[in-house]
Amino acid sequence: MTAELFFQTVVNATYAASYMALIAVGFVLIFGVMGVVNFAHGELYMAGAYTVVALYADQGFPFFLAVAAGLVFVGVLGLLMEFALFRPLRDNPLGGLIASIGFLLILQTIAVLGFGVRMKNVPPSTQDKFVFLDGVVLTYQRLYVIVAAIGLLTALWLFLRKSKFGWALRACAQDREAAALQGMSINNTARLAMFIGAGLAGVAGALTAPLVSPTPFMGHPVVVAAFIIIIVGGLGSLEGAVLVSILYAFVHTFVTTLYDGTLANIVGLLLMLAVLIVKPTGLFGAKERA
């Protein structure tokens, strides 16, 4: 591997780690607070991408306005899921998982009916790019994803540690019944967790839409990767989700560059199996779940 290829792969891996961290943190936040594995999380990512397709590519709205709309729209979808699916099945985690699978099929069907099964070409919001080290390229479009991930994840960390609503989320993640006895509303914290978790997936899809050519089935590989990340990082560990997103993205990107994507997927699964054998709670498994 040449030096130029090495540094270009590092840039590509940093971009991949950024959007995967947004998706994985949203996934683990929902699990930590609500105790349900949301297999429709990948389709929330897809919904964010198609919001940009509809508003920016088809209707000509400004790109960042479409991204903001994607965050809000997918966050509202999350509220709908919490109210219609997860709240009635709060004491039945398996039922919630099955309901989320049904919801992902509904979202895929809506996307097929509305946009077709072909990939949608979304033009980049800018052609500008950084070129350094004699040929290593970082486009502004990828830089937007990296900057947004750092900003949003930092804001989430501050929110969880410094605000009373963040404390409520953490308390419900640790012990829902004890939190309820202290006067915290389980319904309100569940709604907040679902809006934030879904919104993070939606903004990841919206920001990457010009880079990935959206399809109705783009959520499947993303949710598989997110599932591997939260298993390796430790169920309920937000810090683990971020750190393992970086690790997974770098391993996957380098293996894909040197060999192919199929082998990279196999390596990711082997990584998960190895961690489960050595440390079943995950690398960063902790008592606190948020």
C-alpha positions as CSV (number, residue, x, y, z in Angstrom):
1,M,0.0,0.0,0.0
2,T,1.4,3.3,-1.0
3,A,1.5,6.3,1.4
4,E,-1.1,8.1,-0.8
5,L,-3.5,5.2,-0.7
6,F,-3.0,4.7,3.0
7,F,-3.9,8.3,3.9
8,Q,-6.8,8.3,1.5
9,T,-8.1,5.2,3.2
10,V,-7.7,6.9,6.6
11,V,-9.8,9.8,5.3
12,N,-12.5,7.4,3.9
13,A,-12.5,5.5,7.2
14,T,-13.0,8.7,9.2
15,Y,-16.0,9.6,7.1
16,A,-17.5,6.1,7.5
17,A,-16.8,6.2,11.3
18,S,-18.7,9.5,11.5
19,Y,-22.0,8.4,10.1
20,M,-21.8,5.0,11.7
21,A,-21.3,6.6,15.1
22,L,-24.4,8.7,14.6
23,I,-26.4,5.6,13.7
24,A,-25.0,3.3,16.4
25,V,-25.4,5.9,19.2
26,G,-29.0,6.4,18.2
27,F,-29.5,2.6,18.2
28,V,-27.9,2.1,21.6
29,L,-29.8,5.1,23.2
30,I,-33.1,3.6,22.2
31,F,-32.1,0.2,23.5
32,G,-30.6,1.6,26.7
33,V,-33.7,3.6,27.7
34,M,-36.5,1.5,26.2
35,G,-35.0,-2.0,26.3
36,V,-35.9,-2.8,22.8
37,V,-33.8,-3.7,19.8
38,N,-35.1,-1.5,17.0
39,F,-34.5,-3.4,13.8
40,A,-36.2,-0.6,11.8
41,H,-33.3,1.7,12.7
42,G,-31.7,1.2,9.3
43,E,-34.9,2.2,7.6
44,L,-34.9,5.4,9.7
45,Y,-31.5,6.1,8.1
46,M,-33.1,5.4,4.7
47,A,-36.0,7.7,5.5
48,G,-33.5,10.6,6.2
49,A,-31.8,10.0,2.9
50,Y,-35.1,10.0,1.0
51,T,-36.1,13.2,2.7
52,V,-33.1,14.8,1.0
53,V,-34.1,13.1,-2.3
54,A,-37.6,14.5,-2.1
55,L,-36.8,18.1,-1.0
56,Y,-33.3,18.8,-2.3
57,A,-32.8,16.6,-5.4
58,D,-36.5,16.7,-6.6
59,Q,-37.8,20.0,-5.4
60,G,-34.6,22.2,-5.2
61,F,-34.7,23.1,-1.5
62,P,-31.4,24.2,0.0
63,F,-29.3,21.1,1.0
64,F,-29.0,21.9,4.7
65,L,-32.7,22.8,5.0
66,A,-33.4,19.3,3.6
67,V,-31.0,17.8,6.1
68,A,-32.8,19.6,9.0
69,A,-36.1,18.4,7.6
70,G,-34.7,14.9,7.5
71,L,-33.7,15.1,11.2
72,V,-37.2,16.4,12.3
73,F,-39.2,14.1,10.0
74,V,-37.4,10.9,11.1
75,G,-37.5,12.1,14.7
76,V,-41.3,12.3,14.4
77,L,-41.3,8.8,12.8
78,G,-39.5,7.7,16.0
79,L,-42.3,9.3,18.1
80,L,-44.9,7.4,16.0
81,M,-43.0,4.1,16.6
82,E,-42.8,4.7,20.3
83,F,-46.5,5.5,20.6
84,A,-47.9,2.9,18.3
85,L,-45.4,0.0,18.6
86,F,-43.1,0.1,21.6
87,R,-45.3,1.6,24.3
88,P,-48.1,-1.1,24.0
89,L,-45.3,-3.7,24.0
90,R,-43.2,-2.2,26.7
91,D,-43.1,-5.3,28.8
92,N,-42.6,-7.6,25.8
93,P,-39.2,-6.9,24.3
94,L,-39.6,-9.8,21.8
95,G,-42.9,-8.3,20.7
96,G,-41.3,-4.9,20.2
97,L,-38.5,-6.4,18.1
98,I,-41.0,-8.2,15.9
99,A,-43.1,-5.0,15.6
100,S,-40.0,-3.1,14.5
101,I,-39.3,-5.7,11.8
102,G,-42.9,-5.2,10.5
103,F,-42.4,-1.4,10.5
104,L,-39.2,-1.7,8.5
105,L,-41.0,-3.6,5.8
106,I,-43.7,-0.9,5.8
107,L,-41.1,1.8,5.3
108,Q,-39.4,-0.1,2.6
109,T,-42.7,-0.6,0.8
110,I,-43.5,3.1,1.0
111,A,-40.1,4.0,-0.4
112,V,-40.5,1.6,-3.3
113,L,-44.0,3.0,-4.1
114,G,-42.8,6.6,-3.8
115,F,-39.4,6.4,-5.4
116,G,-39.0,3.1,-7.2
117,V,-36.4,0.4,-6.6
118,R,-33.6,2.0,-8.5
119,M,-30.8,4.0,-6.9
120,K,-31.5,7.7,-6.8
121,N,-28.8,10.1,-7.9
122,V,-28.5,13.0,-5.4
123,P,-26.1,15.7,-6.7
124,P,-23.6,17.0,-4.1
125,S,-24.3,20.3,-2.5
126,T,-20.8,21.5,-3.5
127,Q,-18.0,20.3,-5.7
128,D,-15.3,21.9,-3.4
129,K,-12.7,19.7,-1.8
130,F,-9.4,19.7,0.1
131,V,-6.4,18.1,-1.7
132,F,-3.4,17.4,0.5
133,L,-0.3,15.2,0.6
134,D,-0.1,15.2,-3.2
135,G,-3.4,13.6,-4.1
136,V,-5.3,12.7,-0.9
137,V,-8.8,14.1,-1.3
138,L,-11.4,15.1,1.3
139,T,-14.6,16.5,-0.3
140,Y,-16.6,19.1,1.5
141,Q,-19.6,16.7,1.3
142,R,-17.7,14.2,3.4
143,L,-16.4,16.9,5.7
144,Y,-20.0,18.0,6.4
145,V,-20.6,14.5,7.7
146,I,-17.5,14.4,9.9
147,V,-18.2,17.9,11.4
148,A,-21.9,17.1,12.0
149,A,-21.1,13.9,13.8
150,I,-18.6,15.5,16.1
151,G,-21.0,18.4,16.8
152,L,-24.1,16.3,17.4
153,L,-22.3,13.6,19.5
154,T,-20.7,16.3,21.6
155,A,-24.0,18.0,22.1
156,L,-25.6,14.7,23.1
157,W,-22.9,14.0,25.6
158,L,-23.4,17.4,27.2
159,F,-27.1,17.0,27.2
160,L,-27.0,13.6,28.9
161,R,-24.5,14.8,31.5
162,K,-25.6,18.4,32.2
163,S,-29.3,18.6,31.8
164,K,-32.2,17.3,33.9
165,F,-33.7,15.6,30.9
166,G,-30.4,13.9,30.2
167,W,-30.3,12.7,33.8
168,A,-33.8,11.4,33.4
169,L,-32.8,9.4,30.4
170,R,-29.8,7.9,32.2
171,A,-31.9,7.1,35.3
172,C,-34.5,5.3,33.2
173,A,-31.8,3.4,31.4
174,Q,-30.3,2.2,34.7
175,D,-33.6,1.3,36.5
176,R,-36.9,2.2,35.0
177,E,-39.0,1.4,38.0
178,A,-36.8,3.3,40.4
179,A,-36.9,6.3,38.1
180,A,-40.7,6.1,38.0
181,L,-40.8,6.1,41.8
182,Q,-38.8,9.3,41.8
183,G,-41.5,11.0,39.8
184,M,-39.9,10.7,36.3
185,S,-42.3,10.1,33.5
186,I,-41.4,6.8,31.7
187,N,-43.5,7.9,28.7
188,N,-41.8,11.2,28.3
189,T,-38.3,9.8,28.6
190,A,-39.2,7.0,26.1
191,R,-40.4,9.7,23.6
192,L,-37.3,11.8,24.1
193,A,-35.0,8.8,23.6
194,M,-36.9,7.7,20.5
195,F,-36.9,11.2,19.0
196,I,-33.1,11.7,19.6
197,G,-32.2,8.1,18.5
198,A,-34.3,8.2,15.4
199,G,-33.2,11.8,14.6
200,L,-29.5,10.8,14.7
201,A,-30.2,8.0,12.2
202,G,-32.2,10.4,10.0
203,V,-29.5,13.1,9.9
204,A,-26.9,10.5,9.1
205,G,-29.0,9.4,6.1
206,A,-29.7,12.9,5.0
207,L,-26.1,14.0,5.1
208,T,-24.8,10.9,3.3
209,A,-27.6,10.9,0.6
210,P,-25.3,12.6,-2.1
211,L,-22.6,10.1,-1.3
212,V,-24.4,6.7,-1.2
213,S,-27.1,6.8,-4.0
214,P,-30.2,6.0,-1.8
215,T,-32.3,2.8,-2.4
216,P,-35.3,1.5,-0.4
217,F,-33.1,-1.3,0.9
218,M,-30.0,0.7,2.0
219,G,-30.9,0.3,5.7
220,H,-30.1,-3.5,5.9
221,P,-26.3,-3.4,5.8
222,V,-26.3,-0.3,8.1
223,V,-28.4,-1.9,10.8
224,V,-26.3,-5.1,10.7
225,A,-23.1,-3.0,11.1
226,A,-24.8,-1.0,14.0
227,F,-25.7,-4.3,15.7
228,I,-22.2,-5.5,15.5
229,I,-20.9,-2.2,16.9
230,I,-23.2,-2.2,19.9
231,I,-22.4,-5.9,20.7
232,V,-18.7,-5.3,20.5
233,G,-18.9,-2.0,22.4
234,G,-21.2,-3.3,25.1
235,L,-25.0,-3.1,25.1
236,G,-26.1,0.2,26.4
237,S,-22.6,1.9,26.3
238,L,-22.7,5.1,24.3
239,E,-19.0,5.6,24.7
240,G,-18.5,2.1,23.5
241,A,-20.7,2.7,20.5
242,V,-18.6,5.7,19.4
243,L,-15.2,4.0,19.9
244,V,-16.2,0.8,18.3
245,S,-17.7,2.7,15.4
246,I,-14.3,4.2,14.7
247,L,-12.6,0.8,15.1
248,Y,-15.1,-1.0,12.9
249,A,-15.1,1.7,10.2
250,F,-11.3,1.6,10.0
251,V,-11.1,-2.2,9.9
252,H,-13.9,-2.4,7.3
253,T,-12.5,0.3,5.1
254,F,-9.0,-1.0,5.1
255,V,-10.0,-4.5,4.4
256,T,-12.4,-3.4,1.6
257,T,-9.6,-1.3,0.1
258,L,-7.0,-4.0,0.2
259,Y,-9.3,-7.0,-0.6
260,D,-13.1,-6.6,-1.0
261,G,-16.3,-5.7,0.8
262,T,-17.4,-9.3,1.3
263,L,-14.3,-10.2,3.2
264,A,-14.7,-7.0,5.2
265,N,-18.2,-8.0,6.3
266,I,-16.8,-11.4,7.4
267,V,-14.0,-9.8,9.4
268,G,-16.6,-7.6,11.2
269,L,-18.6,-10.7,12.2
270,L,-15.5,-12.5,13.3
271,L,-14.6,-9.5,15.4
272,M,-18.0,-9.7,17.1
273,L,-17.7,-13.4,17.8
274,A,-14.2,-13.0,19.2
275,V,-15.3,-10.3,21.6
276,L,-18.3,-12.3,22.7
277,I,-16.1,-15.3,23.5
278,V,-13.5,-13.3,25.4
279,K,-15.8,-10.7,27.0
280,P,-19.5,-11.4,26.6
281,T,-20.4,-7.9,28.0
282,G,-18.5,-6.2,25.2
283,L,-15.3,-4.2,25.2
284,F,-16.9,-1.3,27.1
285,G,-19.8,-3.0,28.8
286,A,-20.7,-1.0,31.9
287,K,-23.3,-1.0,34.6
288,E,-24.8,2.2,33.3
289,R,-26.7,1.8,30.1
290,A,-26.7,5.4,28.9
